[in-house]
């Protein structure tokens, strides 16, 4: 008996088209999607929730750089 889903690969749109239909974009090769728990002031949490995932990442990276936890690319290793 043939597999019921053997034809799905021919009918299913590409990953990029499926993500675009949802208003999303695929992760870049060096990106990951991470869930991190943080303790924040309610106002700060509300601001973060209003940002896109890409904007949240930019804010986090900028903060880590300002605090010295992350160096600019080419400056050596983080730490």
Buried (B, 14 or more C-beta within 10 A) or exposed (E): EEEEEEEEEEEEEEEEEEBEEEEEEEEEEEEEEEEEEEEEEEEEEEEBEEEEEEEBBEEBEEEEBEEEEBEEEEEEEEE
